[in-house]
Amino acid sequence: MKSSLCICFLALTTFALPSVNMLLEKVDFNQNMTSDIKARVVLTQKKADQGTKITEMNYYRRDEDNSFLIVMTAPPSEKGNGYLRIDDNFWMYRKNTRTFQHVNRDESIGGSDATAQDFETRNLTELYKPATDSAGNQIISEEMLGKIPVYKFEVVAQVNDVAYPRKTYWVRKDNYLPLKEQAYSGSGTLMITAYYLNYTEIRGRYVPVKQMYIDEFEKGNKTIVEISGISLKKLDDAIFTKAYLENVSK
């Protein structure tokens, strides 16, 4: 009898899974920076009917007040355009008309498959909650993604201002870094598959420096995001203003 109890206890401990909320908290902690950040970002967009387009930009981010700024530097048709987020406000700036337009978080950056949501730092725990099955159980499992052990789990939006109301994540078991993500529309259509191909560690936190977004709706389209030249020097408050964006766009 004692032996049977031991076997049952071992089975329970072996197959116990973490909660989805705990995993979301781990992901948030790993990716929230403790300092300002400036970097160069290159988007390589491949469209089945248009070929390849490369977009370059300067990226400024401050997590303590949820601010970021994107200033486009190439190609010439995009140079001087930009995107600015301050708290819950998000603007797109167009150099040709010198106007700011208030846009949503699902706004495409430079016409690519990457959106503003991919560049911001709102906590996943604020945006999503665990998805559950018909029995009310969280949808989570252990899998192998290639040769890497991962937790696969599903979440649903708990706020309205998200680009995709349902997502599935594949998160490493050893360090809780996302490796793959799938985003779905409200009707359940798979829209985007994202792969986090490479991370760099900075002061105990992680920045995904190479990502690939595959458009599942328009087949053959994909965008690769590469981040380089990362600086953690404190940024001037004036950077996160409309006036600064207008000035650097001249």
C-alpha positions in Angstrom: 0.0 0.0 0.0 2.8 2.4 0.9 4.5 1.6 -2.4 1.4 2.4 -4.3 1.0 5.7 -2.6 4.6 6.6 -3.4 4.0 5.8 -7.1 0.9 7.9 -7.2 2.6 10.8 -5.6 5.5 10.6 -8.0 3.1 10.5 -10.9 1.3 13.6 -9.7 4.5 15.6 -9.2 5.9 14.5 -12.5 2.9 15.5 -14.6 1.9 18.7 -12.7 1.9 21.7 -15.0 2.4 25.3 -14.0 -0.5 27.7 -14.3 -0.8 29.9 -17.4 -0.9 33.0 -15.3 2.5 32.0 -13.8 3.9 31.6 -17.2 2.6 34.9 -18.4 4.2 36.6 -15.3 7.5 34.9 -16.2 7.4 36.1 -19.8 6.5 39.7 -18.6 9.4 39.7 -16.1 11.9 38.5 -18.7 11.1 41.1 -21.3 10.4 44.2 -19.2 13.5 46.4 -19.3 14.8 48.2 -16.2 16.3 51.0 -18.3 15.6 53.0 -21.4 16.6 51.4 -24.7 17.6 52.7 -28.1 18.2 50.5 -31.1 18.3 50.1 -34.8 15.5 48.0 -36.3 15.5 46.5 -39.8 12.2 45.0 -41.2 12.7 42.7 -44.2 9.3 42.2 -45.8 8.7 39.5 -48.4 5.4 39.6 -50.4 4.5 36.9 -52.9 3.3 39.5 -55.5 5.7 42.4 -54.7 9.1 40.9 -53.9 11.3 42.1 -51.0 11.1 45.5 -49.2 13.6 46.5 -46.5 12.6 49.2 -44.0 15.0 50.7 -41.5 14.2 52.7 -38.4 15.5 54.1 -35.1 13.6 52.8 -32.0 13.4 54.4 -28.6 11.6 52.8 -25.7 11.0 53.6 -22.0 9.1 51.0 -20.1 8.6 53.0 -16.9 5.9 55.1 -18.6 4.9 52.8 -21.5 6.4 55.1 -24.1 8.1 54.3 -27.4 9.1 56.2 -30.6 9.8 54.9 -34.0 11.5 57.1 -36.7 11.7 55.6 -40.1 15.1 56.1 -41.9 14.7 54.0 -45.1 13.5 53.5 -47.8 13.2 57.1 -49.1 9.4 56.8 -49.4 9.2 56.1 -45.6 12.0 58.2 -44.4 10.8 60.8 -41.8 7.6 59.0 -41.0 7.1 57.8 -37.5 5.1 56.3 -34.7 4.7 57.6 -31.1 3.2 56.0 -28.1 2.6 57.9 -24.8 0.7 56.0 -22.2 -2.5 54.7 -23.9 -2.2 57.1 -26.9 -0.7 56.0 -30.2 0.0 58.2 -33.1 1.2 57.7 -36.7 3.1 60.7 -38.2 3.4 61.3 -41.9 6.1 63.6 -43.1 4.5 64.6 -46.4 1.5 66.1 -44.7 3.2 66.9 -41.4 0.1 65.4 -39.6 -0.4 63.1 -36.7 -3.2 60.5 -36.9 -4.5 58.7 -33.8 -4.3 54.9 -34.6 -4.9 51.6 -33.0 -2.3 49.2 -31.6 -2.8 46.8 -34.6 -1.5 49.5 -37.0 1.0 48.0 -39.4 4.5 49.4 -39.1 5.8 50.6 -42.5 3.3 48.4 -44.3 4.8 45.2 -42.9 3.2 42.3 -41.0 4.7 43.7 -37.7 2.3 45.9 -35.7 2.7 48.6 -33.0 1.8 45.9 -30.5 5.0 44.1 -31.3 7.1 47.1 -30.3 5.3 48.0 -27.0 5.7 46.6 -23.5 2.2 46.2 -22.0 2.2 43.2 -19.7 0.6 40.1 -21.1 -1.0 39.6 -17.7 -2.9 42.8 -18.2 -4.0 41.9 -21.7 -4.8 38.2 -21.6 -6.1 35.5 -19.4 -5.9 31.7 -19.6 -8.2 30.0 -22.2 -10.2 27.1 -20.8 -11.7 24.0 -22.3 -15.3 22.8 -21.9 -14.6 21.4 -18.5 -13.1 24.8 -17.3 -9.5 23.6 -17.3 -6.7 25.8 -18.6 -5.4 24.8 -22.0 -1.8 23.9 -21.4 0.5 21.0 -22.3 4.2 20.0 -22.5 5.6 19.6 -26.0 8.9 19.6 -27.9 9.4 22.4 -30.4 12.1 20.9 -32.5 14.6 19.7 -29.8 13.5 22.2 -27.1 11.1 21.3 -24.3 8.3 23.9 -24.2 5.0 24.7 -22.5 2.2 25.2 -25.1 -0.8 27.2 -23.8 -3.7 29.3 -25.0 -4.9 32.7 -23.9 -7.8 35.0 -24.6 -8.0 38.8 -24.4 -9.4 40.4 -21.2 -9.3 43.9 -22.7 -10.7 45.2 -26.0 -7.7 47.1 -27.4 -5.7 44.1 -28.6 -4.8 43.2 -32.2 -5.8 39.6 -31.7 -8.4 38.3 -29.2 -6.8 34.8 -29.0 -3.3 33.5 -29.0 -1.3 30.3 -28.5 2.3 30.4 -27.1 5.2 28.0 -27.1 7.4 29.0 -24.2 10.7 27.4 -23.2 10.6 25.3 -20.0 14.0 26.3 -18.8 13.9 30.1 -19.0 10.3 30.9 -20.0 11.2 32.7 -23.2 8.6 32.5 -26.0 9.8 30.7 -29.1 6.6 30.6 -31.1 3.3 32.5 -31.1 0.1 32.1 -33.1 -2.5 34.9 -33.3 -6.2 34.4 -34.1 -9.1 36.6 -35.2 -12.3 36.8 -33.3 -13.8 34.2 -35.6 -10.9 31.8 -34.8 -9.0 32.3 -38.1 -5.3 31.9 -37.8 -3.8 35.3 -38.9 -0.1 35.4 -37.9 2.5 32.9 -36.8 5.5 34.5 -35.1 8.9 32.8 -34.4 11.4 34.3 -31.9 14.6 33.2 -33.5 17.2 34.9 -31.2 17.4 36.7 -27.9 20.1 38.8 -26.3 20.4 39.1 -22.5 20.7 42.6 -21.0 21.0 43.1 -17.3 19.1 40.0 -16.5 16.3 40.7 -19.0 15.9 39.5 -22.6 15.3 41.3 -25.9 14.2 39.3 -29.0 16.7 40.5 -31.6 15.4 38.4 -34.5 11.8 37.6 -35.1 9.9 36.3 -38.1 6.2 37.0 -38.7 4.4 34.8 -41.2 1.1 36.0 -42.7 -1.2 33.1 -42.5 -4.1 35.0 -44.1 -2.3 36.1 -47.3 0.0 33.1 -48.0 3.5 33.8 -49.1 4.0 37.0 -47.1 6.4 37.3 -44.2 8.4 39.9 -42.2 11.7 39.4 -40.5 12.5 41.9 -37.7 16.2 42.3 -36.7 17.4 44.6 -33.8 21.0 45.8 -33.4 23.0 48.6 -31.9 21.3 48.4 -28.6 22.0 51.2 -26.1 20.8 51.5 -22.5 21.7 55.1 -21.9 18.9 57.2 -20.3 16.9 58.9 -22.9 15.9 62.6 -22.7 12.2 63.1 -21.9 11.9 65.4 -25.0 12.4 62.3 -27.3 8.9 61.0 -26.5 7.1 64.0 -27.8 5.4 65.1 -31.0 7.7 68.0 -31.3 10.8 65.8 -31.3 9.3 63.5 -34.0 8.5 66.5 -36.2 12.0 67.9 -35.7 13.9 64.8 -36.6 11.7 64.2 -39.6 12.7 67.5 -41.3 
